[in-house]
């Protein structure tokens, strides 16, 4: 079977986990006028990619996927706890928990998940998205690097979808932004792959503040 099918499946917006219900603070950044146009959107997304995701979120997710692929269950559970503790706001915590739960429900109903992984998934109370993503990659025999690429692509696609709903940004403009941002997506994956665990970490204060403010935003399109 073509290995691309399962990779496309994992990265697809049709994956029923609710990923496109969240804006990760971007809706609030638009509301506050911090992101007003395509140039502002490019800066926001680029900063998120290189100063936040590449330094912590992405290497942590890659480690989850590698541990699951290698049957290193103790390491996977330790990484899952680290991911849970890193959720800085209620919104980000609920996002990870809801998406992880949805992916858990999906995996438990599929034949591809092996029994050992199935038992681990059942024993974890409220698995986060990173843990469930790693087990999905294992079930569908997706290489950890490819699983990371799928996650990064889904994140970028979601951010662009948020912009098209909150800004006067059309589909063609979103595609131009995609062309400009893909090299940074590749750079973020390389940085995440090369970063030693001792150096994992970011201080995305702007994101945390936007996320906390979004929890109380009067009128919003995305969940908090």
N, C-alpha and C positions, 0 to 999 in steps of 0.2 A: 504494500500500500504506500502511496505517496506520503512522505512524512509531512509535507506542507499542509495536508488537510487538518491534522490535529493542531498544528500551530495556528492556522487561520481560525480554527474553532475557538482556541483559547483567547485570541486577540479580538474576536468578533464582538461588536456591540450587541449582538443577539444573545450572548452568553447571559443567562437570566440571573444576574447577581445585583442589578441595580446600580451599576457603576456610573451611569449617566444621570443619576438623580442628585449628584453632588457637584459642587463647584470648587471645593477646597479653598474657600475664601475669595475666589475671583469675582463672584457676584458682588460681594461687599466692596472690593477694590474698584469695581465699575461704579457702584453707588456713590462712593466717596470721591470719585473723579480722579483716582490714581491711575486708572486705565481708561482712556477716553477714545483711543483710536488704534489703528493697526500698529503704529510705532510703539505706543505704550504697551500694547498687548505683547509685542515681540520682546520688549525689555522684561516684562513681568515673567513671561514663560522662560526666557533665557536664564534669568536669575534663579528661578525655581530649579531648572534643570542642573545648572552648574554649581550653584551654591547650597542646594539642599538635597535634591535627589541623588546626584552623583556622589555626594559625600557621606550620605547615611542611608536613605531609603533604598537606593538601588543596590549597594553592596550588601546590605542586610537581606534583601530579597534574594539576591544571587546565592548567598550563603544558605538560606532556607532551601532553595532548589537543589543545591549541591548536596546538602545533608540528606534530603529525601531520596535523591538518586543513589546515594551510597549506603542507604539503610542505617544511617547514623541517627537513631531515634533520640538518644539523649541530647545530642547537639541540637537537633531540630526543636525539641521542646525548650531548651535553654534559649535559643534564638527567638522562639515564639514569645517567651516571657519578656525578652528584651524589646521586642517589637511592641508588645502591649504597653510596657512602661513608657515607651517613647511618644505615645499619643498625647500631645500637649493640651488639647482642648477637648471639651465634651463632644463637639461636632466631629472632630477627627477620630475620636474613640468610637463613637456610634457608627461612623462610616465603615471603619475597619470591621467592627463587630457584625454589623448587618450584612455586609458583603461576604464576610467569612462564613456566616451562618448560611447564607443563600447558596454559596458554593459547596458547603458541606452537604446540604440537602440534595444538591444536584449529584455530587459524587457518590453518595450513599445509594442512589438509585441506578447507578451505572455499573455494568459488568467489568469494566476495565480496571477498576480499583482493586488491587490485590488485598488479601485478607489481613496481612500485617498492617498495612496502611489504613485499612478500614477500621481495625480495632483501635489504632492510635487516634484516629479522627473521632471516634465515638467516646473516647475517654477524656478528651480535652473539653473543658467547660468553656463555651463561647470562643471557638477558634477565630483568630484574626484572619484578615485577608491573606497575609503573607504565608501563613501556614497552609491554608487551604489551596492557595495558588501553587505552592510547591508540590502538594500531593496531587493536584490536577496534572501538573507537568510530569510527575512520575507515572501516573495512570496512563497518560497518553504518550509516554515515551518521548517527551520533548527534552532536548538538551538544555541544561541550566542556562547557558548563554542565550539560547533562543527563547526560553521562558522569560528571561529578563527583558529581551528585546520586545516581546509581545506586551509585557507590562508597561514598558516605557511608551510604546506606540499607543496603547489604550489610554494612558494618561494624557498624552499630547492630543489625541483625537477628542478626548473629553473636554479639555481646556478650550479647544477651538469650537466645539459645539456650544459651550457656555457663552463664548464671545458672540456667536451668531445669534443667540437668543437675547443677549443683553446689550449689545452694541449694534449700530447700523453697519454690520459686517456681513457681506454676502458670501456665497459659496466660492466665487472666484477669488475674492480677497483672502478667504480662508485657505484656499489652495496655494496662493502665493506665499502666505505665511508658512505653510507646510514646507514649501521648497526652501525657504530661508532657514527654517528651524531644524530640518533633518540632519544637517551636519552637526548641530549641537546635540541632537539626540544620540548620534553616533559617538560624539566626544564624551557624553555623559556615561554611556555604556563602557567605553574604554577606561575612563577614570574609575568607575565603580569596580571594574574587574581587576585593576592594578592596586587599589588602595588596601593597605594592610589593616586588619581589624583594630589594631591599636589606634589608628588614625580615623576611624569612623566617627562621624559627628558633624552636626551643623547647628547653627544658631539662627534659625529663620524667624526672627522676631516679628517681621512684617506679616508673614503668613499667619503666625499664631494670633496676632492682634486682629487681622482681618477675619480669621475664623471665629474668634470670640465675638466680634461685633456682628458677624453674620447670624449667630445664634439668636440675636435680638433684633435683627433687621425687620422693620415693620411689614414690608411687602416683599416677598421673594419667590422666585421660581424654583429654587433648588432646596433640597432638604438640609436641615441642620439639627 
